Amino acid sequence: MPSGWVADLLSDTLTKPTAAMRAAMVEAPVGDDVFGEDPTVAELESRVAGLLGHEAGLFAPTGSMANQLGMRLHVEAGQEVIADSLAHVLRAELGAAAVLSGISSRSWAAERGRLEADGPLGLMSVGAGPYQVGTALIVVENTHNFGGGTIQPLETIREVRAASREGGVAMHLDGARLWNAHVATGIPLADYGREFDTVSVCLSKGLGAPVGSVLVGSKELMARARIWRKRFGGGMRQVGILAAAGLHALDHHVERLDEDHARAARFAAAVGEVAPWVVSPEAVETNIVMLDLGETRWAPAELVDAAAQRGIRVYAAGPRAVRLVWHLDVDDAATDAATEVFTNLLSRN
Ligand SMILES: Cc1ncc(COP(=O)(O)O)c(C=O)c1O
């Protein structure tokens, strides 16, 4: 493995562009995208919009910016967004919604990030008059990163959608890993996408592109998002080179995500057999495995160090949790090596 690790399971953002992806980037026709003249970007935007059942798309440099644009479109300064307490928009975008858009936020607790209708519907504050902050937006994350790759149930999304529509509250999907939910369930991307006013998806996670996300929504919303993208400093020029990597990823790296899921499941089954208090294989739905160290002698940082000494890189994801993420650059041999290291370390409790 080029990184020097026997298995690098830190994140699915680590993937290096393949030779074929790099070749596609070299060949891409380009233009100045701030003037709307990059044909490769236009192709990517309309393709992703079509896949997600929306009218238009907007290429963004990062998933964080795509989410921030989505929030900015629906929420005025002083209004609130609500999301579960593990959501990337609340935990890992460094307060951007407050800093950039004056948005306030509240959260509901969700076991493993799983959406239950009571969460958002119990918090949603509609018609609160001048006394309370009004809820303008619900954000749902699918799959759920810090929840451990959890897939959100479509029926629950629909239930929340019906109630939010009645209350005039918009919905945004942080679909950084929606591809994984689609491949794991067979549910068409558009079935998820149509339940939301805006959706962001990432090309630089499991899909293996070096950079890039796409925000989709109505033509009118995307025209406004284009202005906010420029205002946020995200207007880019001959960026078809990067969009080409995304198009290549859509052609070649979506269906293969089931290999990542199978490897993560294989690892979880083996570790779950020797240390069932650490991981239950049923909890592993996609490419992420969360180990709960609560019943062991391990602190997350110590387990991370012990694994690193044996060539396996993983992430301390909380006071009791260690996270492992499968991706394009982790093969069967790397999975076997990680399995051996973790079964050895954890079976001794
Ligand atoms: C669920 C989720 N949303 C959004 C992002 C943000 O993506 P980026 O790192 O490109 O800003 C991430 C990044 O890991 C993520 O896991």
PDBQT file of the ligand as one rigid body, heavy atoms in Angstrom, charges set to zero:
ROOT
HETATM    1  C1  LIG A 401     -21.497  12.860   6.286  1.00  0.00    +0.000 C 
HETATM    2  C2  LIG A 401     -20.527  13.872   5.795  1.00  0.00    +0.000 A 
HETATM    3  N1  LIG A 401     -20.967  15.022   5.294  1.00  0.00    +0.000 NA
HETATM    4  C3  LIG A 401     -20.139  15.967   4.831  1.00  0.00    +0.000 A 
HETATM    5  C4  LIG A 401     -18.776  15.778   4.839  1.00  0.00    +0.000 A 
HETATM    6  C5  LIG A 401     -17.892  16.902   4.386  1.00  0.00    +0.000 C 
HETATM    7  O1  LIG A 401     -17.119  16.636   3.286  1.00  0.00    +0.000 OA
HETATM    8  P1  LIG A 401     -15.789  17.466   3.021  1.00  0.00    +0.000 P 
HETATM    9  O2  LIG A 401     -14.733  16.853   3.853  1.00  0.00    +0.000 OA
HETATM   10  O3  LIG A 401     -15.576  17.297   1.548  1.00  0.00    +0.000 OA
HETATM   11  O4  LIG A 401     -16.049  18.883   3.389  1.00  0.00    +0.000 OA
HETATM   12  C6  LIG A 401     -18.253  14.588   5.352  1.00  0.00    +0.000 A 
HETATM   13  C7  LIG A 401     -16.788  14.361   5.386  1.00  0.00    +0.000 C 
HETATM   14  O5  LIG A 401     -16.294  13.353   5.806  1.00  0.00    +0.000 OA
HETATM   15  C8  LIG A 401     -19.146  13.614   5.844  1.00  0.00    +0.000 A 
HETATM   16  O6  LIG A 401     -18.713  12.457   6.371  1.00  0.00    +0.000 OA
ENDROOT
TORSDOF 0
